[in-house]
Amino acid sequence: MALNTLKTETRGRVAIITLNRPDALNALNSELLGELRETMAKFGDDEKIGAIVLTGSEKAFAAGADIKEMQPLDYVGAYMNDFFEGWSAVANTRKPVIAAVSGYALGGGCELAMMCDIIIASDTAKFGQPEITLGVIPGMGGTQRLTRAIGKAKAMDLCLTGRFMEAEEAERSGLVARVVAADDLMATAIKAAEKIAGFSLPVAMMVKESVNRADEMTLAEGLRFERRLFHSLFATEDQKEGMGAFVEKRKAQFKHR
Ligand SMILES: CC(C)(O)CC(=O)SCCNC(=O)CCNC(=O)[C@H](O)C(C)(C)COP(=O)(O)OP(=O)(O)OC[C@H]1O[C@@H](n2cnc3c(N)ncnc32)[C@H](O)[C@@H]1OP(=O)(O)O
């Protein structure tokens, strides 16, 4: 498939997807969504890939959904097409995804970063949900995922004022896992992805699934869900290998089985 709005490459077991609409600060349009869905599905199905890094440009991870594409929408059109529902496929990617964020991550850009599992930001990153300035509210999860990530006080502040939050505040608030110098962003994100991809893939996928359940379940349900997944891992070769390697004082060689 020829890609117009993305670039992709693989490095060992890590896939790197770069948003590539430089003239529009990587604004998220339908074409980009289609290509991102296909690419995520392709890497999701590829047994040789253990983790994905999603990034943008130095100036913008993504400056939001494409306002020029949205502007002519009417209510019936938006409702009948369930506009933005397509992003659920990206959020539901089962392999670990790291967002490497530099520059603007606004509106849908911030929401896309929050669909990923770990956000690593450069010290130039700016996060925000400025939809209120356009006469709308966030529509790709901003009011929900941001509130879960940073709490009601900060989420209300960002969504109601539309102000941008610098990387340091984003890390302090719990949105961002790590902040690094801009020059180190990709190396740091790829190194973290390589680390994850070196572990057992089914185990990494179960970690992701179980942590994500914390947002959806009561504590009692979540603890039971986690424990059942834990029990199931004793049926895998990788549990035998991981624990065997520890006991034998050697490095584990996981087979993803
Ligand atoms: C998914 C939802 C429902 O939650 C909704 C959204 O995501 S709504 C969009 C939220 N995002 C925004 O409101 C940010 C819009 N962009 C900006 O405010 C500024 O571009 C900026 C502050 C990020 C950067 O400003 P500046 O450096 O001055 O660059 P510009 O000249 O403004 O932009 C360059 C170029 O990119 C186009 N652009 C930027 N953002 C978008 C966008 N979200 N959609 C479409 N196009 C965008 C901008 O129009 C410029 O292009 P030209 O007009 O020069 O062709």
The ligand as an ORCA input file, in Angstrom:
! r2SCAN-3c Opt
* xyz 0 1
  C     -10.879     15.607     17.546
  C     -11.547     16.748     18.246
  C     -13.015     16.686     18.109
  O     -11.278     16.622     19.596
  C     -11.255     18.052     17.656
  C      -9.939     18.608     17.304
  O      -8.878     18.070     17.293
  S     -10.176     20.179     16.853
  C      -8.557     20.757     16.506
  C      -7.847     21.137     17.739
  N      -6.630     21.783     17.395
  C      -6.507     23.106     17.303
  O      -7.420     23.846     17.502
  C      -5.136     23.638     16.896
  C      -5.213     24.339     15.561
  N      -3.918     24.880     15.187
  C      -3.393     25.968     15.752
  O      -3.934     26.570     16.661
  C      -2.077     26.451     15.198
  O      -1.889     25.855     13.938
  C      -0.892     26.077     16.114
  C      -0.945     26.922     17.408
  C      -0.853     24.611     16.456
  C       0.443     26.419     15.365
  O       0.415     27.757     14.922
  P       1.454     28.266     13.805
  O       2.815     27.845     14.174
  O       1.194     29.713     13.644
  O       1.090     27.426     12.495
  P      -0.167     27.681     11.521
  O       0.226     28.652     10.461
  O      -1.385     27.970     12.313
  O      -0.354     26.207     10.902
  C       0.429     25.758      9.824
  C      -0.515     25.113      8.810
  O      -1.147     24.004      9.452
  C      -2.552     24.152      9.351
  N      -3.175     23.542     10.563
  C      -2.752     23.611     11.822
  N      -3.570     22.935     12.623
  C      -4.531     22.433     11.841
  C      -5.693     21.644     12.091
  N      -6.003     21.195     13.329
  N      -6.486     21.326     11.058
  C      -6.198     21.739      9.800
  N      -5.098     22.488      9.494
  C      -4.298     22.820     10.508
  C      -2.775     25.633      9.297
  O      -4.039     25.940      8.777
  C      -1.639     26.055      8.396
  O      -1.937     25.741      7.057
  P      -2.294     26.892      5.997
  O      -3.604     27.445      6.426
  O      -1.173     27.866      6.055
  O      -2.388     26.164      4.673
*
